[in-house]
Amino acid sequence: MTAVPIPDPQQCRLQPGQAATLRAIAASRLTVIEGRAWITFDGPHGLGPQAGGDLVLTAGSPGLDITARQRVVMEPYDAAPVLVRIAVVPARARAGLLRLPRRRARAAAPAAACAPPIVSCET
């Protein structure tokens, strides 16, 4: 398998029988746009709702937060395609600065250019 960078954000359509492995280099969020996705991810199992194991995400459900260096395998859950969106979570959000009042957040974290693609996908 070959790892290729995914531009941020990226939408990816998987057909039934297709699977993709994502390796996040930075914190990212995976959201299902259409269909249902079966997600398997690494991590300590049983320590929380997203600690590791299998999960089924449907369109409209909250997205899955992926930590840096976490590996996620996704595929359609049904005999229908699934469309997913993968977006990098900004460093300001990871630091919790988005919870601060608007004026203070701007002062604490000036706007920065988007980082280059930092998620790779193996199909």
N, CA and C atoms as a LAMMPS dump frame, in Angstrom:
ITEM: TIMESTEP
0
ITEM: NUMBER OF ATOMS
369
ITEM: BOX BOUNDS ff ff ff
-5.0000000000000000e+02 5.0000000000000000e+02
-5.0000000000000000e+02 5.0000000000000000e+02
-5.0000000000000000e+02 5.0000000000000000e+02
ITEM: ATOMS id mol type element x y z
1 1 1 N 0.835 -1.182 0
2 1 2 C 0 0 0
3 1 3 C 0.876 1.24 0
4 2 1 N 0.402 2.27 -0.656
5 2 2 C 1.133 3.52 -0.728
6 2 3 C 0.396 4.587 0.05
7 3 1 N 1.126 5.33 0.873
8 3 2 C 0.521 6.432 1.629
9 3 3 C 0.592 7.69 0.781
10 4 1 N -0.512 8.389 0.686
11 4 2 C -0.553 9.637 -0.069
12 4 3 C -1.135 10.729 0.813
13 5 1 N -0.608 11.973 0.711
14 5 2 C -1.166 13.057 1.51
15 5 3 C -2.586 13.376 1.078
16 6 1 N -3.416 13.727 2.025
17 6 2 C -4.786 14.147 1.743
18 6 3 C -4.87 15.639 2.006
19 7 1 N -5.294 16.441 1.011
20 7 2 C -5.465 17.868 1.273
21 7 3 C -6.488 18.075 2.382
22 8 1 N -6.395 19.189 3.077
23 8 2 C -7.294 19.456 4.203
24 8 3 C -8.314 20.495 3.804
25 9 1 N -9.597 20.312 3.979
26 9 2 C -10.256 19.04 4.271
27 9 3 C -10.411 18.223 2.993
28 10 1 N -10.645 16.976 3.159
29 10 2 C -10.779 16.066 2.023
30 10 3 C -12.056 15.266 2.167
31 11 1 N -12.756 15.08 1.058
32 11 2 C -13.896 14.169 1.048
33 11 3 C -13.481 12.931 0.278
34 12 1 N -13.863 11.79 0.799
35 12 2 C -13.459 10.52 0.211
36 12 3 C -14.685 9.619 0.106
37 13 1 N -14.945 9.092 -1.089
38 13 2 C -16.067 8.169 -1.28
39 13 3 C -15.505 6.757 -1.39
40 14 1 N -16.05 5.869 -0.567
41 14 2 C -15.66 4.462 -0.604
42 14 3 C -16.842 3.635 -1.082
43 15 1 N -16.579 2.745 -2.024
44 15 2 C -17.597 1.844 -2.554
45 15 3 C -17.657 0.591 -1.681
46 16 1 N -18.772 -0.145 -1.711
47 16 2 C -18.844 -1.399 -0.955
48 16 3 C -17.661 -2.304 -1.307
49 17 1 N -17.051 -2.891 -0.299
50 17 2 C -15.89 -3.744 -0.512
51 17 3 C -14.569 -3 -0.49
52 18 1 N -14.589 -1.678 -0.52
53 18 2 C -13.38 -0.863 -0.462
54 18 3 C -13.11 -0.474 0.981
55 19 1 N -11.848 -0.388 1.345
56 19 2 C -11.46 0.088 2.673
57 19 3 C -10.296 1.047 2.508
58 20 1 N -10.158 1.967 3.441
59 20 2 C -9.047 2.916 3.433
60 20 3 C -8.485 3.012 4.844
61 21 1 N -7.166 3.125 4.924
62 21 2 C -6.496 3.313 6.206
63 21 3 C -5.985 4.738 6.275
64 22 1 N -6.378 5.455 7.324
65 22 2 C -5.905 6.821 7.54
66 22 3 C -4.876 6.815 8.651
67 23 1 N -3.837 7.589 8.468
68 23 2 C -2.853 7.809 9.527
69 23 3 C -2.755 9.314 9.722
70 24 1 N -3.251 9.783 10.843
71 24 2 C -3.251 11.216 11.117
72 24 3 C -1.903 11.624 11.7
73 25 1 N -1.283 12.624 11.095
74 25 2 C -0.031 13.158 11.612
75 25 3 C -0.334 14.234 12.648
76 26 1 N -1.529 14.797 12.58
77 26 2 C -2.001 15.776 13.571
78 26 3 C -3.457 15.449 13.881
79 27 1 N -3.963 16.017 14.944
80 27 2 C -5.356 15.781 15.335
81 27 3 C -6.294 16.133 14.187
82 28 1 N -7.241 15.253 13.914
83 28 2 C -8.171 15.428 12.799
84 28 3 C -9.568 15.008 13.24
85 29 1 N -10.551 15.334 12.397
86 29 2 C -11.934 14.928 12.657
87 29 3 C -12.465 14.254 11.4
88 30 1 N -13.047 13.066 11.584
89 30 2 C -13.649 12.311 10.494
90 30 3 C -15.16 12.41 10.662
91 31 1 N -15.846 12.855 9.614
92 31 2 C -17.295 13.025 9.646
93 31 3 C -17.905 12.295 8.457
94 32 1 N -18.993 11.571 8.68
95 32 2 C -19.694 10.889 7.587
96 32 3 C -20.694 11.864 6.983
97 33 1 N -20.613 12.063 5.673
98 33 2 C -21.501 12.972 4.944
99 33 3 C -22.703 12.207 4.391
100 34 1 N -22.454 11.032 3.804
101 34 2 C -23.518 10.189 3.242
102 34 3 C -23.266 8.737 3.627
103 35 1 N -24.324 8.02 3.937
104 35 2 C -24.222 6.594 4.215
105 35 3 C -23.8 6.292 5.644
106 36 1 N -23.291 5.058 5.82
107 36 2 C -22.804 4.619 7.129
108 36 3 C -21.41 4.03 6.956
109 37 1 N -20.52 4.352 7.882
110 37 2 C -19.139 3.875 7.81
111 37 3 C -18.815 3.015 9.019
112 38 1 N -18.126 1.924 8.76
113 38 2 C -17.611 1.074 9.826
114 38 3 C -16.178 1.521 10.053
115 39 1 N -15.893 2 11.244
116 39 2 C -14.589 2.552 11.586
117 39 3 C -13.927 1.631 12.607
118 40 1 N -12.688 1.263 12.347
119 40 2 C -11.882 0.514 13.304
120 40 3 C -10.655 1.359 13.59
121 41 1 N -10.39 1.607 14.865
122 41 2 C -9.239 2.45 15.175
123 41 3 C -8.426 1.875 16.315
124 42 1 N -7.123 2.203 16.283
125 42 2 C -6.181 1.735 17.29
126 42 3 C -6.353 2.523 18.575
127 43 1 N -5.891 1.945 19.633
128 43 2 C -5.903 2.626 20.918
129 43 3 C -6.221 1.65 22.017
130 44 1 N -6.07 2.1 23.251
131 44 2 C -6.434 1.223 24.361
132 44 3 C -7.932 0.986 24.35
133 45 1 N -8.345 -0.243 24.349
134 45 2 C -9.767 -0.577 24.25
135 45 3 C -10.461 -0.442 25.6
136 46 1 N -11.686 0.089 25.561
137 46 2 C -12.52 0.122 26.747
138 46 3 C -12.286 1.264 27.708
139 47 1 N -11.533 2.285 27.321
140 47 2 C -11.266 3.395 28.233
141 47 3 C -12.11 4.623 27.948
142 48 1 N -13.031 4.549 27.038
143 48 2 C -13.886 5.684 26.713
144 48 3 C -14.606 5.424 25.417
145 49 1 N -15.523 6.326 25.017
146 49 2 C -16.327 6.087 23.817
147 49 3 C -15.502 6.01 22.542
148 50 1 N -14.323 6.64 22.5
149 50 2 C -13.49 6.586 21.301
150 50 3 C -12.101 6.064 21.637
151 51 1 N -12.002 5.176 22.599
152 51 2 C -10.706 4.703 23.075
153 51 3 C -10.081 3.654 22.168
154 52 1 N -10.806 3.045 21.305
155 52 2 C -10.264 2.036 20.417
156 52 3 C -11.321 0.999 20.107
157 53 1 N -11.144 0.298 19.018
158 53 2 C -12.094 -0.732 18.638
159 53 3 C -12.895 -0.351 17.422
160 54 1 N -14.145 -0.832 17.349
161 54 2 C -15.013 -0.597 16.199
162 54 3 C -16.114 0.384 16.557
163 55 1 N -16.535 1.116 15.544
164 55 2 C -17.577 2.116 15.709
165 55 3 C -18.286 2.269 14.373
166 56 1 N -19.598 2.435 14.385
167 56 2 C -20.35 2.719 13.165
168 56 3 C -20.806 4.166 13.241
169 57 1 N -20.424 4.947 12.236
170 57 2 C -20.839 6.348 12.148
171 57 3 C -21.825 6.496 11.002
172 58 1 N -22.858 7.293 11.203
173 58 2 C -23.842 7.555 10.158
174 58 3 C -23.82 9.026 9.8
175 59 1 N -24.353 9.333 8.63
176 59 2 C -24.461 10.734 8.216
177 59 3 C -25.262 11.487 9.267
178 60 1 N -24.779 12.645 9.655
179 60 2 C -25.461 13.454 10.652
180 60 3 C -25.038 13.175 12.079
181 61 1 N -24.293 12.091 12.306
182 61 2 C -23.833 11.81 13.67
183 61 3 C -22.595 12.655 13.965
184 62 1 N -22.28 12.851 15.252
185 62 2 C -21.059 13.602 15.576
186 62 3 C -19.855 12.912 14.948
187 63 1 N -18.873 13.687 14.573
188 63 2 C -17.685 13.123 13.951
189 63 3 C -16.801 12.407 14.955
190 64 1 N -15.793 11.747 14.444
191 64 2 C -14.829 11.01 15.245
192 64 3 C -13.541 11.813 15.31
193 65 1 N -13.092 12.136 16.516
194 65 2 C -11.814 12.818 16.69
195 65 3 C -10.699 11.79 16.613
196 66 1 N -9.714 12.066 15.778
197 66 2 C -8.575 11.183 15.589
198 66 3 C -7.357 11.9 16.149
199 67 1 N -6.632 11.248 17.028
200 67 2 C -5.45 11.873 17.607
201 67 3 C -4.273 11.761 16.646
202 68 1 N -3.257 12.562 16.883
203 68 2 C -2.05 12.503 16.067
204 68 3 C -1.458 11.099 16.145
205 69 1 N -1.02 10.589 15.02
206 69 2 C -0.392 9.275 14.873
207 69 3 C -1.338 8.101 15.089
208 70 1 N -2.635 8.358 15.171
209 70 2 C -3.597 7.262 15.322
210 70 3 C -3.934 6.698 13.943
211 71 1 N -4.091 5.388 13.859
212 71 2 C -4.441 4.721 12.601
213 71 3 C -5.916 4.368 12.644
214 72 1 N -6.623 4.699 11.563
215 72 2 C -8.058 4.448 11.458
216 72 3 C -8.327 3.736 10.138
217 73 1 N -9.065 2.63 10.195
218 73 2 C -9.491 1.93 8.981
219 73 3 C -10.983 2.169 8.833
220 74 1 N -11.405 2.557 7.626
221 74 2 C -12.83 2.818 7.399
222 74 3 C -13.284 2.102 6.14
223 75 1 N -14.566 1.714 6.154
224 75 2 C -15.184 1.072 4.996
225 75 3 C -16.693 1.246 5.102
226 76 1 N -17.42 1.096 3.976
227 76 2 C -18.88 1.195 4.048
228 76 3 C -19.443 0.103 4.953
229 77 1 N -20.447 0.458 5.73
230 77 2 C -21.084 -0.508 6.632
231 77 3 C -22.116 -1.34 5.884
232 78 1 N -22.776 -0.716 4.926
233 78 2 C -23.837 -1.372 4.156
234 78 3 C -23.339 -1.7 2.753
235 79 1 N -24.254 -2.184 1.931
236 79 2 C -23.956 -2.453 0.524
237 79 3 C -24.144 -1.182 -0.296
238 80 1 N -23.863 -0.041 0.304
239 80 2 C -23.973 1.255 -0.371
240 80 3 C -22.69 2.037 -0.101
241 81 1 N -22.334 2.961 -1.002
242 81 2 C -21.123 3.75 -0.775
243 81 3 C -21.256 4.647 0.453
244 82 1 N -20.118 5.093 0.944
245 82 2 C -20.087 6.042 2.056
246 82 3 C -19.189 7.211 1.647
247 83 1 N -19.594 8.411 2.028
248 83 2 C -18.807 9.615 1.766
249 83 3 C -18.382 10.18 3.111
250 84 1 N -17.069 10.302 3.31
251 84 2 C -16.549 10.829 4.569
252 84 3 C -15.739 12.092 4.31
253 85 1 N -15.638 12.903 5.338
254 85 2 C -14.844 14.138 5.289
255 85 3 C -13.794 14.044 6.386
256 86 1 N -12.545 14.337 6.031
257 86 2 C -11.457 14.345 6.996
258 86 3 C -10.892 15.757 7.029
259 87 1 N -10.86 16.361 8.21
260 87 2 C -10.348 17.721 8.348
261 87 3 C -9.424 17.793 9.55
262 88 1 N -8.347 18.527 9.391
263 88 2 C -7.404 18.736 10.482
264 88 3 C -8.033 19.663 11.507
265 89 1 N -7.883 19.346 12.784
266 89 2 C -8.382 20.198 13.861
267 89 3 C -7.319 21.261 14.112
268 90 1 N -7.673 22.558 14.009
269 90 2 C -6.672 23.613 14.208
270 90 3 C -6.021 23.523 15.585
271 91 1 N -4.755 23.897 15.653
272 91 2 C -4.02 23.861 16.92
273 91 3 C -4.725 24.684 17.986
274 92 1 N -5.336 25.794 17.598
275 92 2 C -6.037 26.638 18.583
276 92 3 C -7.162 25.857 19.24
277 93 1 N -7.875 25.037 18.464
278 93 2 C -8.975 24.246 19.031
279 93 3 C -8.432 23.165 19.949
280 94 1 N -7.314 22.538 19.552
281 94 2 C -6.726 21.505 20.399
282 94 3 C -6.27 22.086 21.724
283 95 1 N -5.826 23.341 21.721
284 95 2 C -5.342 23.975 22.951
285 95 3 C -6.484 24.499 23.806
286 96 1 N -7.707 24.45 23.308
287 96 2 C -8.851 24.921 24.075
288 96 3 C -9.067 26.413 23.98
289 97 1 N -8.343 27.088 23.11
290 97 2 C -8.471 28.543 23.032
291 97 3 C -9.796 28.983 22.436
292 98 1 N -10.477 28.109 21.707
293 98 2 C -11.746 28.512 21.107
294 98 3 C -12.838 28.675 22.153
295 99 1 N -12.606 28.203 23.35
296 99 2 C -13.588 28.379 24.414
297 99 3 C -13.452 29.742 25.083
298 100 1 N -12.363 30.445 24.836
299 100 2 C -12.159 31.765 25.43
300 100 3 C -13.051 32.793 24.755
301 101 1 N -13.298 33.932 25.413
302 101 2 C -14.038 34.997 24.737
303 101 3 C -13.323 35.377 23.447
304 102 1 N -14.093 35.82 22.463
305 102 2 C -13.561 36.098 21.132
306 102 3 C -12.352 37.035 21.15
307 103 1 N -12.413 38.152 21.875
308 103 2 C -11.293 39.103 21.889
309 103 3 C -10.031 38.45 22.436
310 104 1 N -10.163 37.708 23.503
311 104 2 C -9.005 37.087 24.127
312 104 3 C -8.424 35.981 23.241
313 105 1 N -9.262 35.235 22.574
314 105 2 C -8.771 34.166 21.7
315 105 3 C -7.934 34.738 20.573
316 106 1 N -8.356 35.861 20.006
317 106 2 C -7.562 36.475 18.933
318 106 3 C -6.202 36.901 19.445
319 107 1 N -6.157 37.478 20.63
320 107 2 C -4.892 37.947 21.177
321 107 3 C -3.977 36.773 21.526
322 108 1 N -4.539 35.7 22.024
323 108 2 C -3.736 34.564 22.455
324 108 3 C -3.257 33.714 21.289
325 109 1 N -4.027 33.667 20.22
326 109 2 C -3.675 32.814 19.085
327 109 3 C -3.949 33.549 17.786
328 110 1 N -2.974 34.311 17.289
329 110 2 C -3.189 35.028 16.037
330 110 3 C -3.465 34.052 14.901
331 111 1 N -4.203 34.516 13.916
332 111 2 C -4.543 33.658 12.777
333 111 3 C -3.267 33.179 12.107
334 112 1 N -3.227 31.911 11.799
335 112 2 C -2.057 31.332 11.147
336 112 3 C -2.498 30.673 9.857
337 113 1 N -1.576 30.582 8.933
338 113 2 C -1.873 29.914 7.669
339 113 3 C -2.101 28.434 7.939
340 114 1 N -2.909 27.836 7.113
341 114 2 C -3.204 26.412 7.263
342 114 3 C -1.936 25.611 6.989
343 115 1 N -1.719 24.602 7.778
344 115 2 C -0.553 23.742 7.601
345 115 3 C -0.717 22.915 6.329
346 116 1 N 0.371 22.384 5.798
347 116 2 C 0.253 21.509 4.63
348 116 3 C -0.521 20.247 5.003
349 117 1 N -0.939 19.473 4.008
350 117 2 C -1.699 18.259 4.3
351 117 3 C -0.966 17.392 5.318
352 118 1 N -1.697 16.944 6.346
353 118 2 C -1.034 16.176 7.392
354 118 3 C -1.776 14.887 7.715
355 119 1 N -2.567 14.425 6.79
356 119 2 C -3.232 13.134 6.941
357 119 3 C -2.861 12.311 5.716
358 120 1 N -2.547 11.05 5.894
359 120 2 C -2.267 10.208 4.734
360 120 3 C -3.254 9.055 4.705
361 121 1 N -3.463 8.531 3.523
362 121 2 C -4.459 7.478 3.331
363 121 3 C -3.836 6.343 2.532
364 122 1 N -4.076 5.12 2.964
365 122 2 C -3.641 3.937 2.219
366 122 3 C -4.881 3.184 1.781
367 123 1 N -4.987 2.871 0.492
368 123 2 C -6.141 2.11 0.003
369 123 3 C -5.677 0.81 -0.607
